[in-house]
Amino acid sequence: MDVTIYHNPRCSKSRQTLQLLQEQGVEPTIRLYLENSPSLKELKEVINKLGITPRELLRKGEDAYKENQLSNKDLSDDVLIKAMVEFPKLIERPIVIKGDQAKLGRPPEQVLEIL
């Protein structure tokens, strides 16, 4: 089973989700997305797999959100995705990907739906 987690070890939800996966016998590929940010193409694919809009994946409490005026509802999806690629802290976490499915680990138990 090929499973990847977009992981931030400083985030408690991300750590809980990783632990939950391991308790299920899953050793995911760990993508430290803050150090190895996804490309525009990769992030678009992840958003499609999640079945959400780019705006729903944005962390609205981050400084980059305010500094780049991303609350502007007139911004296109492409502009939002480019901002997340440039500032990966804006990407909500953790994201677990298996094949053509993905889930946000908020709450962590949500990722069990795709295992």
C-alpha positions in Angstrom: 0.0 0.0 0.0 1.6 3.3 -1.2 0.6 6.0 1.3 2.2 9.5 1.6 1.7 12.0 4.3 2.3 15.7 3.9 3.8 16.1 7.4 4.9 18.9 9.7 6.5 17.4 12.8 5.8 20.6 14.8 2.0 20.1 14.3 0.2 18.0 16.8 -2.5 16.9 14.3 0.2 15.9 11.9 2.0 13.8 14.6 -1.3 12.2 15.7 -2.2 11.3 12.1 1.2 9.8 11.5 0.9 7.8 14.7 -2.6 6.6 13.7 -1.3 5.4 10.4 1.6 3.5 12.0 -0.8 1.9 14.5 -2.8 0.6 11.5 0.4 -1.0 10.2 1.0 1.7 7.5 4.5 3.1 7.1 3.8 6.1 4.9 6.3 8.0 2.8 6.8 11.2 4.8 6.8 14.4 2.8 8.2 17.2 4.8 6.3 19.7 2.6 7.7 22.8 4.3 11.2 21.7 3.2 10.1 20.0 0.0 7.1 22.0 -1.2 4.9 20.5 -3.9 5.0 21.8 -7.4 2.0 23.6 -8.9 1.1 20.4 -10.8 1.4 18.3 -7.6 -0.6 20.6 -5.5 -3.4 20.8 -8.1 -3.5 16.9 -8.2 -3.7 16.8 -4.3 -6.5 19.3 -4.3 -8.4 17.3 -6.9 -7.9 14.1 -4.8 -9.1 15.9 -1.7 -12.3 17.0 -3.6 -12.1 20.5 -2.1 -11.4 24.0 -3.4 -7.9 25.6 -3.1 -9.4 28.1 -0.7 -10.5 25.3 1.6 -6.9 24.1 1.8 -5.6 27.5 2.9 -4.4 28.1 6.5 -6.0 31.5 7.1 -4.2 32.3 10.3 -0.7 32.4 8.7 1.1 35.7 8.2 1.5 35.0 4.4 -2.3 34.8 4.1 -2.7 38.3 5.4 0.4 39.8 3.8 -0.7 38.5 0.3 -4.3 39.5 0.8 -5.5 36.0 0.1 -8.9 36.7 1.8 -9.8 38.6 -1.4 -12.7 36.5 -2.9 -11.9 37.7 -6.4 -8.6 35.7 -6.5 -8.6 32.8 -8.9 -7.9 29.2 -7.8 -4.6 29.4 -9.7 -3.5 32.4 -7.7 -4.3 30.7 -4.5 -2.4 27.5 -5.5 0.6 29.5 -6.6 0.6 31.2 -3.2 0.6 27.8 -1.4 3.5 26.6 -3.6 5.5 29.8 -2.8 4.5 29.8 0.9 3.9 26.1 1.9 3.0 27.1 5.4 -0.3 28.1 3.9 -1.2 24.5 3.1 -3.5 22.9 5.7 -2.0 19.7 7.2 -1.7 16.9 7.4 -2.7 15.4 4.1 -2.7 11.7 3.5 -2.6 10.4 -0.1 -3.3 6.9 -1.2 -3.6 6.3 -5.0 -6.3 8.6 -6.4 -7.6 9.5 -2.9 -6.6 12.0 -0.3 -7.8 13.1 3.1 -7.0 15.9 5.5 -6.1 14.6 9.0 -8.5 17.0 10.7 -9.5 15.1 12.7 -6.8 12.4 12.3 -9.3 9.6 12.1 -10.6 11.0 8.8 -7.6 9.4 7.0 -8.8 5.9 7.9 -11.5 6.3 5.2 -9.0 5.9 2.4 -6.9 3.0 3.9 
